[in-house]
Amino acid sequence: MASVSADSPDWASLPGHLLDSIVEKLIDLPDFIRFAVVCKPWFCAATMNNQQKQQHRGLLAHKQIPMLMVPSSDPKDNNSDGEGQVKRGLYSITRGELYDFQLSLPYKKRFCGSSHGWLAAVEDNYAITLINPFSRVSPITLPPPRKVELGKNREYEYYVDKVVLTADPYLSPDSYQAAAIYSGFSLVAFIKSGDKDWTYISKDQLTLAADIIYYESHFYVLDYRHRLIKIKSFSGTEQRIELEAIIKKPNRRRPAQKSYLVESSAGELLTVQRFLKENDHELQYVTWYFKVYKLNCSSSQSHPVWVEIENIGGDALFLGDNYSFSLVAFQFPGCLPNSIYYTDNYNEILGSKPLGPRDMGIFLLEEKSFRMHYTLDPSHCDMPPPIWIVPTPFAK
């Protein structure tokens, strides 16, 4: 081993206050991770659990652009990390590169949610597990939603369409809430931290939910006919739920195959309709158009309505199995404004497996044209689909 010169800096012995000041200035998560892996004292400085670090963690989470979590190894290969493990890589859509570190997650299957840096997956007993791939925090198990007959060919991992969280469970362990769209009827259920069971919207009140968002301190649910419902309150202990119909009349036009709720950077509630068509040559559905609507609650209207808009200004929207959200594109060089970044979350099932290759890209609203953001390796088409995730710093 080469000897260390007396003049060589001892990076591992830097004062704690100096390391803290460096950590506070790290904004890009890859830089944060590279800092943490230098040596044990630096890792401790990055993950120290105190109020200031928690505040910085929350600040960092809000300043991150989402990354695309993609499969980077096949569980059948020797490169996979043991039984049930699949290596995932993080792709930067602004830099156009796959980062040189990987996440090892204990799931071969699809993730049905991505909120505040946490992923959601369905277990074989239909319970929902929340896991943060960037931390040492223990996974959180939510009870299984009420069982509804799936059909013989539908796998349990597709029983839940989407899970969304209201907050980071690490930062708000006693106050976060979750919502789930589940079953072949796209029913909806809610749960609060500490509850032992879900609170359900009955079939008589709502079916075929398309998306859920936590907006202005309440959950809002959109169905496939463009109707909008506000969840005013719910109680798991009393199994009570109070709803308010914001938009009652269904859209009489041709319904989109997928619809999303997203809050704009200006605080407006948007819904995005995604239209797909069948590609006979590749036996899959592919996206061919998007429409964006804004909720109009002006006093000139007798009731709220959806108003179609053709421009979302400097915003970029990120849609898929993740919690749908927007950001101001110019704050992230390389991110395209007035655009929709999307991943494949239309689960067209043949037997029990989704069809590939994946339908992903960027839709430019002004030009009404498409671009690619990541090209999936064809050998990965049968693996868990990519999903957007907002990286969060390490937490113990």
N, C-alpha and C positions, 0 to 999 in steps of 0.2 A: 504494500500500500504506500502511495506517495505521501511523504511527510508534509504537514501543513506549515507554511512559513509563518514566522512570528508576526510578519506584517500583514498576513491575510486576515480579513475581517471575520469575526465570529458572529455570523448572522443569527445563530440560535440563541445568543445571549443578549440580543437587543432588549432594552428596557421595555417593560409592559406598556407604559404609557405611550411610547413611540409606536409600538405595534398597533395599539388601539387607534391612534391617530391615522395610521395607514388604512386600517380596516374601514374606518368611517368614510374614507374617500373612494373606496372601491364601489363602483356602480355596476359594471358589467359582470354578470355572474361567472363567466369563464375566468376572468381575472381573480375573482374571489376564490374560486376553486384552486387555481394555480398557487395563490398565496397560501392557502390552507395546507397544501401537500408539500411545502418546502421542508418542514421539520415539525416535530411534536410541539414545541413552544408556539410556533406560528399557528398550528391547527387549534391549539387551546385558545389562542387569542381570537381566532375567527369564530369559535363556537362557544365562548364563555357565556353562560346563561345569567345575564343580569338585565335590569330594566332598560339600560341604555342600548344594549345589544339587541334586545327584542324590538325596541323602537326602530333601530337601524334596519333590522330584518324586515319589518313592515314597510319601511320607506323603500328599501331595495325592491321588494316585490312589486310595488307600484311603478317602478322605473324600468322594469324589464320588458323587452319585447318578447312575445312568445317564440318558443323554438318548436320545431317539429320533431317529435320523438318517433324515431323510425327503427325498425328491426335491423340489426347489423350482424346477426348470426342466426343460424338455424339450429334448433334444439337437437337435431339429428347429427349435427356436425360435432367434431371434437372441440370446436371453438366455443361451444355453448357451455355455460357454467353449471354443469351437473343436472340432475333430474329436475325438471320443472322450471329451469332457469332459461331465460332468453336474454341475450345482450341487446340493449337498445342504445342507439346513438342519438345525439342531438344535432339537428341541422339548423344552421343560421340562415334565415331567408334574406337578411340584409347583406351578409358577407358571402352567401352562396357556397358555404363549406360545411362539411361534417366535422365537428370538433374531435380532438384527439383523445377524448376520454369517453368511457361508456358507463351506462347504468345497468346494474345487474338486478333484475326484478324477478320475483318468484312466481311468475305467471307466464304460461305459454299463450294464454287466451287474451281476448279482446278486453280493453278498458272501456267502461261505459260512462266515464266522466272524468273531467279534469277541471278543478277549481282551486284557486289560491295555492297552486303548486302541489295539490294532492290529486292522486288518481283513485278511481273507484273501479272495483272488479266484483263480479258475482261468483260466489263459491258454489260447489256442487250441492250444497244444502240450501241454496238461494239466498244465503246471507250476503251482505254487501261489505266488502273490506275497503277501507280507506288507507292509502299508503303514500308517504312522501318519499320519493326516490332520492331526494337531495339531503336527507337527514338521517339521524339515528333514532328518531322518534318512533316508538312502537306503533305498528298498524292499529287502526281502530275498526272494530267490528260492529256493524249495524245489523239489527235483526232482519230476517227475510221478510219482504213484503208478502201480503196475503196471497196464497197460492191460487192461481187461475190456470185451468187446463191449457197447455201449450200446443198440443198436437204432437204426433209421434215423432216427427222429424226435426223438431225445433230444440236446439241445445240450450242448456240452462244459462250459458253465458250471454245469450241473446234475450233472456227473459226480461232484463232491465235495459230499456233503450238509453236512458240518460239519468245521471245523478248530478245535482248541482248543490253547492254549499254557499252559505251566506258569508262565511268568514273562514280564516285559517284556524283549524282546530288547535294548533299549537299556541297561537296567540290568544285565542278566545275559547279555551277548553270548556267553559261552563255556559257559553251563550251562543254557540254556532247552531245553525239549523241546516237540515238537508231536505231536499225534495227529490222524488224519483218518478220517472215515467216507466211503467212496467206492464208486462203481460202483452198478449197479442191484441188486446183491445186498447192499448196505450192509456191505461188508467193512471191516476196520480195519487201519490201519498206523501206525507210530510212527517218529519220527526225533529224533535228538539234534543239538544245534548242532555243526556241523562234519562231520556224516556226509554221505556222498555218495549214500546210498540209504536207502530206508525199510526197516523191519523189519515183517514181515507176520504177522498171524494167519491161518492157513490156513482154507480153506472147511470143512474137516473139524472145526476147533475152534470156529468161530463164523461165523454169517451173520446177516443182518438185525439189525445193531446199531442201537439207537435213540438212544443218547447216550453221551457219555464225560465223565468228570470227573477232575480231579487232586485226590485226597483222601488226607490223611495220608501224603504223599510217594510215592504210587503212583497210576497210572492205574486207573480202574475203568470197565468197559464194561457197559452194560445192553442186553439184546436185547428184541425186541418181545414176547417171552413172559415178561418180567419176570425172566429169569435174570440173575445178576450175576457178573462175572468180574473178578478182581484181576490186574493185570499186575505180577508180582513183580520181573521184570527183563527187559531186552532189550538186544541188542547188534547194531548195524548192521554192524559189521565182520565179525562171525561169523555174522550172520543167525540169531541164536538168541533165543528168547523163552521165558519161563517164566510159566505161568499158574496161577492157583488159582481153582477154582470156589467162590464164596461161597454163592450160591443156585443149586442145580442143577435143582430141579423147576420146570417151566414153570407159569405161571398158567393154570388151566383155564377161567377165566371169559373172557368176550368180550374180546379184546385191544383196547386203545385204538389209535387211528390214530397218535398221537404219544405218546412217553414221554420224560421228562427226568430227569436226575440233578442234584441240587442239595444243597449243604451248608447247613444252617441256621445262624443266628447263634450257636447253642449248640454247634455242631460235630457235629450229628447228620446222618447221610446220609439224604436223602429221595429218593423217586422220585415224580414227578407224572405221572398218566395224563390225557391230553387226548382227549376224545371229540368226534367231529365227525359231522355229518349233512349230507346233500345238500340244497341249497337249489335246487329246480327252477327257480324264477323267475329266479335270477341265475346259474345254471349254475356253482355253486361249492360247496365244503364249508365249513360254518361250525361253530364250536365251540358245543356245547350243555351241556357238563359237564366238571368236573375231579374227580379223586380223588387224595388224597395219602397216601403210605405212608412209614413210618419203618423203617429197618433195626434189627431187634431182635437183639442178640447176647448177651442175658442168659444167665447160667449155668443158669437154669431151663429153657432151650431146649436140645434136643440138637444143634441146628444153627441158624444165623441164619435169620430169616424176615422177610418184609415184614408190617408191622402197619398197618392203615389208621387214620389219624387224621383228625379233623374240624376241628382247630384248630391253627394254627401260631403262635398267640400274637401277639406284636408284630411278627412278620416280614412282609416283603413279598418275593415271589419274582418274578424277571424271566426270562422264558422266550422262546425263539425260536431263530433261527440263531446267537445269541450264546452264549458260555460261560454256562451257567445258574448263577445265584447269588442270594443273599438279602442283605437288609440289615434293620437295625432301623428300623422306619418312623418312630418318634417322634423320631429324630435328624434327620429331614428334614421340617419342617412342610409339610403338604399331601400327604404320602405316606400311603396308607391301610394300616393294619395288617391282619394276617390275610387277606391278599389275594394274588392272582396277576396280575401284569401280563404280557400276552402279545402277541406279534406273529405274523403269518402266516408259517409256514414249512412248511406242508403243500403240497408241490409237485405239485399235480394238473395234469398236463400234457395239453393238447389240441394235438396236432401238436408244437410246440416251445416254446410260450409258456405261462406260468402264467395262470390265469383270475383276473380281478378282479371286484368290488372286494376289498380286503384284509380279512382276518378278524383284527381286533385289538380288544383291550379289557382290562377289569379284571374278574376274578371274585372276588367277596366270599364267602369260605368260610362265614362264619356265616349270612349271609342266603341263600346259594346263589343269588345274583343277579349280573347283569352291569351294568357301566358302560362308557362310552367314555372313552378317554384322548386320542385324536387322530383326527380325521376326515380321511381322505385326499381330496385334490382328485380328482374322477372322471377328470380329464384325465391324471392321473399313474398310472392303474391298470396301464398297460403298461410302466411304468418299473421300475427296480430296486426291490424291496420294501424297506420300512423295516426297520431293525435297531437293537437296543439297543447303545449303546457307552458305556463309562466314559471320560470325557474325561481326558486326561493333559496336564500342562503342556508348554510348548515344550521342545524339545531340539534342539541343533545336530547 
